[in-house]
Amino acid sequence: MATYKEHKEALRKQKEQAQAIRNEVFSDKAEKLATDLVRISTGDVYKIIQKFGRKYEESTIIKIEPENVQHHIDEAKKVRELAEIMASVK
């Protein structure tokens, strides 16, 4: 079993790694695949879920599995098309 010091060090490293990913997701270096999908330099794709009343940078990010990326891109296109249709109906 890990000591408290080892456990705390592992948590610190995990937090630093998560913050580095978060910084890259919200940077200009990330390739934007859709409105809420970005690909970072490692090739991983993340979905940004913005929460009402919070800053964009405080949004939740979720890693998307490679086999599901196309599904999420298609879903974003469908949502955009539906939004355009709804806007034109008024």
URCOR-V377757 format. One record per run of one state. SS is the DSSP state (h for helix, s for strand, l for the rest). FROM is the first residue (numbers start at 1). TO is the last residue. If there is no record, write none. Layout:
BEGIN
<<SS;FROM;TO> <SS;FROM;TO>>
END
This chain:
BEGIN
<<l;1;3> <h;4;25> <l;26;30> <s;31;34> <l;35;36> <s;37;39> <l;40;44> <s;45;49> <l;50;55> <h;56;58> <l;59;59> <s;60;64> <l;65;65> <h;66;89> <l;90;90>>
END
